[in-house]
């Protein structure tokens, strides 16, 4: 078993002098094909690991570290990634990312998932005009006539903003719609919306030490045929603090796991309700490592419990 740092060094070395390897190097080439999951409402398949843009990515965008973000996108797409999750509420990330994918000529290779919310995160009423303006700004940012997915961010005034998305879907300006939340106080409301509305996606927080979704939300998503984007699969920074100073257990190698990032991601995407996990990063080498979790075997029920127990023991 090698450390996350050593494994990434091997990946970078395989790139023949480039900042990132053009493929996942021999170790991952031997571990099978890219793992994908279908979107229940269409059957379209997506890689189980994507790229988020909250936290680290939005901070980097705000600091104008554009070259580093170009490297992230290039590495991500070269290693099989497609799903990119962003939002107008993530600082400059949506606008910066839109510029980057067009400069790199990869806009058509990216499954663009963004959000709408002008109601704020504390409730309140959404102004229809402002919401429409925000939506049009998202189209302008990515420069595509059709956006793959737009969701109502943190359930902001769903009765006002979801109908706008339905209209866009009817007009074929967006392909899919949904709602998101990462707030426990909104989980009951999320269940109601999932039951009452025809959603293609939900986006929720889920990690090896945050398994509340397994109790009610995930079973309902499976029953209703709703795809799931798993946010904060590293608990933002929480899980990194837990494993600091600890090596990945040797038995994780049975699944082709070579880093803690892959350990956390393989657990998340092994749940049958999860369509794609979207870890955020502003470093190309981490994007390469994260995509490694989309290859090889996934843990079964017994292995999932072993993995969760190991984290609890640290």
N, C-alpha and C positions, 0 to 999 in steps of 0.2 A: 504494500500500500504506500503510495506517495502522497505528499502533502498537496493542498490546493495550489500553493505557490509553485512547487516543482512541476506539477502536472501542467500548469499554464505555461511554464517555461518550455516544456516539451512541445506544446501546441504552437508556441510562437516560433520555436526553432524550426518546426516543420514548414514554416512559411517562407523559407529560403530568403531570409533577410527582410521580409515585409513585417509590418507591425503585428499582423495577425495571420494565422494559417488560412490558406484558401479553402481547406476542408478540415474536418475534425481529426486529422492525423490517423495513423494506423490503428491505434487503440479503439477509436470509435468506429472506424470503417469496418472493423471486424465484429462489431456488436449489433449489426442488423440495420434495417431500414429506419428512416425517420418515423416516429410514432405519431399518428394523427387520430383525431376523433371527429365524428360527424356532427354538424349542426342539426339538431333534430328536425327543425322546421323545413330543411331543404335537402339534407343529406350531404351538403358540401363539407369536405374534410379540411380541418385545420391542424397544423402542428401543435402538439400539446404544450410547448413552451413558446412564449412570446416575449414582448419587450414592453415594460411600463415606462412611464415618464414622470410620475410624481416624485417628490423628495429629491433624490440625487440628480435626476435628469433635468428637472425644472430649475434646480439650483445652478447647474452647469449652463443651461440655456441663458439664465439671467446674467451669468458672469461672462457671456459671450465666448464660451469655450467651444466655438463652432467646429473647429477642426477635429477635436476629440470626439464630438458627437457624430461627425461624418464617419469616423473610423468605427464607431459603435454600429451605425446602420449598415455599413459595408460588411462588417464581420457578421452581423446578425443575419443578413440576407444570404450571404455566401454559405453560411452553415445551415441553411434550410428554414430560417425564421420568416414568418410573414405577419403575424398579428402584432400590431403596435397600438397600445392604448394610451390615449391622451385626453385632455380636457381644456376648455378655455380657462378653467380655474387653476390650472397648473402653471401659473406665471407665463413666461414667454415660450414654453415648450411646444405648444401646438404650432405657433407661427414659425419658430426656428426649425422644427422637425419637417414641416411642410416645405420649407425652402430647401432643406437638405435633400429630401427624397427626390425633389425635382432636379436639383443640381447633379445628383448622382444617377439620374434617369432610372430610378427604381420605384417610382410612385405606383406603377401598375403591378409591382411584385409585393406590395405591402397591403395587408388587410387592415384598413384604416378604421380604428374604433375611437370615436370621440364622444362628447357628452354635451348636454345643454342644461343650464340652470341659472336663471336670473332671479330666482326666488330667495336665494341664500340658503344656508345650511340650518338655519334656525326655524324653518317654517316660512310663514308669510305667503304673500300672493305674487305670482309671476305676472309681469306685464307682457302681454302678447307681442306688442311691437318690439320690445327689447329682446324677447326670446327669438323672434324671427330674425332680428339683426344679428344676434349672436350666432345663429345657425348659418346665416349667409357668410359671416366672417370665417366660420369653419370651412365652408366650401372654398372660399378664397384662399385660405391658408394652405390647403393641400393642392389646390389647383386641379381638382378632378370634378367632372360633372356629376358623378355618382359617388357617394361615400358608402363604405361597406356597412358601418354600424354607427348609430347614434343612440345614446341612452340618456334617460333623465337622471342627472347626477344627484346622488343622495336623496332620491325621492322628493325632489323639490317641486311642490305644487303639481303633482301628477295630473289632476283633472284638467289643468290648463296646458301643460307642456307635452304630455303624451299625445293628445290629439294632433298637435303640430307635427309630431313624428309620424303619426299614422297618415297624415296628408302627404308627407314627403315620400312615405313608402308607396302609397297609392299612385303618386306621380312618378314613381321609379327613380327618384333622386337619391333615395337611400335603399339599401338592400335589406337591412335588418334593423330592428329597434328593440329597446329594452329599458331596464331601470337598474340603478345601482344603490348600494348603501354599504358603509363600513361602520355604522353606528348601531350598537345593540338595541338601543331604544327604538329603532325603526324596524326591527326584524318582524314584529307582528304586522306592521303595515305592509312590509314587503310580501309576506304571505298572502295578504288580502289582494294585493295587486296581481300577484301571480295567479290567483284563482279567478279573478274577475276579468283579466285582460288577456289578449292573445299576444304574448311576448315571444320574441325570438331568443333573447338573451337576458340574463341578469349578471351583475358584477358584484361580488361579495368578498369579504376578507376570509382567508382560510390558510392555516398553517399547521404544522405538526403539533404545536402546542396551543392551537386555537381551533378546536374541532366542533364548536357549537353548531355549525352549519349541517353537520352530519345528522343531527337530531330531527330536524323538521324541514329545513329549507332544501337540502339536497334530495330527500325523498320526494318532495313536492315537485322539484324541477324534473326529476326523472318521470314522475307521473304525468306532468303537464307537457313534456317534450320541450323543455326550455334549456338552451345551452348556458353554460356557466363559465364566466371568466373569474379566475381565482386571483384576488389582489393580495398584496403583502404576504407572499409565501415565505418570506424570511422574517415575518413579524416586524417588518421594517428593519430596525437594527437589533431587535430584541434577541433573536436566535443567535446572532453572531456573538453577543455578550455571553450567552449560555455556553457556547462551545469554545470560547477563547482558551487557548492553552491545551486543548484536547485534540488528539488525532482521530480521524475518521476510523471507526472500527473495521478490522480486517474483514469481517464477515460481510460487510457492505459490498465488497468486491464481487460477490456472487451476482450482483445486479449491474456490474460495470461501473459502480460509483467510485469516483476518484477525487471527490472534494466534498466539503460540507454543503456547498451550494447545490450540488447534484443530489446529495442525500435529502435535503429539504424538498427539492423540487420533485424528485421521484415519488416521495410520499404524497405530495399534493396531487399530482396528476394521475396517481394510481387509483384515486377514488372515481368510480364509474360516472358520477355526475359531472365531474370537472372536464370541460372541453379544452381549456387552455389556461395555464398560469402565466402571469405577466410580471415577472420580477423587474424592478427598475435598476438601471445601472448607467453610469456615465463613462464606463471604461470598456474598451473593446475586448480586452482579455477576459473580463467577467462575462461579457455577452457570449464569447466563445465557450467558456466553461458552462454557463447556464444551458446553452443549446446541447451540450453533451448529455443532459438529462433526458433529452428527447430521443435518445438512441438506446438500444439494449433492452433488457427486461425490466418490467415493473414489478414491484412487490405484491405478493398475494396478501390475503387477510392476516395470516400468521406473521409474515414478515413486517407488515405495517405495524402490528402491535409490538413486535420486537423493536422496531425503529423508534416508536413513540416512547416505549419504556426506557430505552437507552437515553433519550433526551431528558426524560424525567429524572434519571439517575445522576445526571451531571450537576 
